[in-house]
């Protein structure tokens, strides 16, 4: 039997080699990771068909064809409207930002007029420093995302390779699991299987539930801001819903865009701005008290702050690929940390017991 130190060195080496391979192959892994994610999401459906007498290869082909058909139908139905909104929003955004800045400066000037000269100097200096820091941080973020591949993505490779990867993984999923299981060290195979099962439960609960949260939240934001009379409310709501996969980020980005558009359109109209903020608060309240607990729940064991940190860290290290791998990594690390903590709390070291001699 391998010593505890030897086991630690072995598994540390495995993790280090895996991270090194991901870092080295990051430019070409994106379509494969997306294909794996699609296969993971659709595997329960193929399993259900298999249990009801439809062979796995035929069920895989059926599911993939149905998924492509749904994407085409939805795309053809929504593409013209979304295309027009995106183009109009892109053309109007610079002017809206300028107007929003003008409205903000007007508000600041009215506040500054009530201050003494010394207070105005201090506030002005502070605002300048904050502005410089914000511009620097934004430029650094854009640079990181650009170099990491979030902006420049090989769209053709995604469209061509991802469906092929998803199809073959779905078809051979069971054989892949059996093969990986056969590689496990036999004395520890039951323990590893149990931890893998817990990781799968946490990951499935979060990913599948959070996709539902994104869909519902995006729809509510789009409807709410459109009803509030906000131009481009549909596209801003969809952006907020898409980014809602990262807890809190989607809503805040949507609110920022909505406030910029609102300020650019009507200036300091507190009723309009209040309605925009009201929609955000209502959707956030529904999401936090009803939607997310029902769809995601707390049983997955992944805290929102842990997910946010993992996604930001993954994006900083590996770009868009790191964002995709962040949730699986967070689920795995969370389960392993809980397993290690459980072993530690049951150990003689924690209990202060002396090792038996003899």
N, C-alpha and C positions, 0 to 999 in steps of 0.2 A: 504494500500500500504506500502511496506517495505521502510524504509528510505534509503538514499544514503549510509550511513555508514553500515546499515544492508546488503544492496546489495553487497557492497565491501567485507565485511567479509564473506558472503556466497560464492561468486565466488572465493575468495582467498582460502577458505577452500576446495572447489571443486578441484581447481588446485593442492593444496598441497596433498590432498588424492590421486589424480591421479598420481602425481610424486612419492609418497611413494609406491603405488602399482606397478608401473613400476620398481622401484628400487628393491622391494622385490621379484617380480616375473621374473626379468630379465633372470635368467638361463633357464626358460622354455618358454619364450615368443617368441623367435626367429622364429620358424617355423610358428607361428600364424601371426607375423608381416609380414613375407615374403609372406604368403598366402594372407593377406589383400592387400599388394602392388600389387600382381599379379591380384587380383580381381578388384582393382581400375583401373589398366591399361586396363583390358579387358572388363570392364563394358560397355563402349560406343559401342563396337562391339555387345555385347549381346542385348543392347537396340536397335541397328539398326536391328538386326534379328527379335526382338519382334515386331517392327513397321512394318515389312514386312511379318507378319503372322506366324513366327516360334515361338512356345511357349518358354517361358523363360527357363524351365527345359531342354527342348530338345536343345535349342540354347546354353545353358551352357555346356551340354555334348558334343555338336559338337565342340565348341570352345576349350574346354579342350583337347579333343582328337586330334584336329588339332595342338594345341600347343605342345603336347607331341610328335606327329609325326614329326613336324619340328625340335624339339630339337634332336630327335633320328637320323634323317637324317643328320643334320649338324654335330652332334657329331660323327657319324660313318664316315662321309666324312673327317672331319678334325682331329679327334682324333689321328690317327697314326702319322701324320706329326707333330702335336703339341706335342705329347708324346715324340717323338724322339728329338725335339728341346728343350723341357723343361729338359729332362734328360741330353742331351749334354751340355746345358747351365749351369745346376747345377754342373756338373762335371768340367767344364772349368772355372767357375766363380772364385774360390779361386786363381788359377794360374793367371787369367787375372788381378785380383786385385793386386797381388804381382808385376806383371809386370808394371801395371799402377803406383803403388807406386814408383817403381824403376825409371820410366820415370819422374815422378814428382820430385823425389829427385835429379835426374840429372839436371833438369831445375832449381831447387832451388839452387843447388850447383854452377851452372854457374852464377846465379845472385849474390849469396853470394860472389863469388870470386871478384866481382867488388866493394864490400863494404869495409869500414874500419872495424877494429877489434871491435870497440865499436858498430857500426851499425850491424855487424853480431851477436854480443851478444844480442842486443835488439830484432832483428828479430827472432833469434832462440828461445829466451824466449817467445816471443809472439806466435810463431807457436806451441810451446809445450803447452802453456796454452789453445790455441784454440783446439788443438788435444785432450787434456784431457776433455775439456768441451763438445766437440762433442761426445766422447766416452761415457761420463756420460749421456748426453741427449739421445743418441741412446739406451743405456742400459735401461734407464727409460722408453722410449717409447715402446721398445720390451716387457718389464715387464708389462706395463699397457695393451698392446694389448693382451698379453698372458692371463693375469688374467681376462681381459674383454671378452674373448671368441672369439677374431678375428682369432686366429690361431687354437685353438682347438674348433672345431664346431662339434656338433653331426650330421654328414653327413646323417646317416640313418634316424634320426628323420626328418631332412629337406626333404629328398626325399619321406618319407612316409606320413608325416602329412601335409606338405604344399599343395600338390594337393587337399587333402580332404578339407582343410580349404578354399582354393580358390574356389572350386566347390560349396560348400554350401553358401559361401558369395555371389558368383555371382548369384546363383539361388534365394536367398532370399534378394537380395540387396534392392529392392523396399520396401519390408515389413519391413526391418530393419530401413530404412529411415523414413517410416511412424510411426513406433513405437517410434523412438527417437524424432520425431516432436511432438508426443502426450505428451511427458514428459516435454516439454518446458513450462515455466511460460507464461500463456496466454497473459498478458499485453505486454510482451517483445518478444513474438514469432516472429512477423514480422521483428524486428530489428535483432534478432539472425539469422533468415533465410537469411537475406540480407548479414550479415557478413560471414555466412557459404558459401554462394554462391561466395563471393569474395575470400574466402580462397580456395575454390575448383578451381576457375579459375586460381588463382596464382599457386597453386600446380600442376594442370594439365598442364598449360603452361610450367612450368619449367621442371617437370619430363619427360613428353613425348618429349619435345624439346631437353632436355639434353641427352636423350637416343640416339636420332639421331646424336647429336654432338659427342657422344662417338664412335658410329659406323663409322662415316665419318672420324673423326680425327684418330682413330686407324688404319683404312685402309690406310690413307695417310701416317702416320708415318711408317707403315710396308712396304709399297711400296717404299717410299722415301729412307729409310735406307737400304733396300735390294738393290735398284738400286745403292746406293752409295757404295756398296761393303762391307757393315757391316755384319759380321757373327751374327747370331741370331737376325737379323733385324726384322724378322716376329714376334717373341715372344716378343721382346722389344716394338715393335709398338702396339701389342695387349694389353700389360700391360699399356702402356701410354693411349690407348683408353679407357680401363676399368676404369682407375683412373681419366679420364677426366670428370667424373661425378662431381668431386670436381674441380671447376674452378682453372686453373693454375697448380694444383698439378700434374695432369697426364703428361702434357708436360715436367715439370721440372724433375719428376722422370724418365721419358723416356730418356731425354737428359743426365741425370747423368749416367744411365746404359749404354747408347750408347757411352758416352765419356770414361767410364771405359773400355768397350770392345775395343773401338778404340785405346786407349793408350796401352792396354795390347797386342793388335795384332801387331801394327805397330810403337808403340812408338810415338815420337814427329814428326809425319808426318803432317805438317800443312795443306797440301791439303786435306788429309783424314779427319782430325779433322774439317777443315773448311766446308767440304761437310756435315758432320754430323750436325754441328751447322746451316748450311744453310737450311737443311731440317726442323729443328725445327723452325727456324724463318719464313720460308715460310708457314708451317702449322699453326703456331700461328697467322700469319697475315691473312690467309684465315679464320681461326676460328673466330677471333675477328671482322673482317670487313664484312664477308659474311655469314659464316655458322651459327654462334650463333645468330646474329640479325634476320636471316630469320627463324630459327627453334624455337628459344626461345623468342627473342624480348625483349623489355623493358616494355611491358605492364603488365608483371607478377608482377612487383613491388618488386622483390627480387634482391638486389644488390649482386654482386659476393663476396664482402668482408663479407657481412652478411651471405652468404651461407658457406663460408670457416670457419668463426668463429663458426657458429652453428654446423657444422660437427665435428670440432676439439673439441668443448666443449661437444657435445654428446658422442663422442668416449672416452673422458677422464672420463665422469661420468658413462656411461653405457656400454662401450665397443662397440662391433659391433652392438648391438641392438640400442645404442644411435646414431650410424652413420645412421642407417636406419630411425630412428625417427626424425633426425635433420631437414631434409627439410620440412616435414609436420609441425613440431613445428615452424620453421622459418617462414613459410607461414602464420600460424595462428597468431603468435606474430606480424608479420609485419602488417597484416590487422587490428588487434586490436589496435596496436599503432597508426596507421593512423586514426582509428575511434575515439580513445580517443583524439588525437590531434585536430581532426575536432570539437569534442564537446567542447574542451577547447577553441579553437579560437572563437567559437560562444557563449561562456559563458560571463556572466556579470563580472566575476572575471578578465578575460583577457581584456575586454573592459573598465574596471574601472568604471562600472555603479553601483550605489548603489541599493540594493534590495528595492523593493517597500514595503511600510509599510501600513497596513490597513487591 
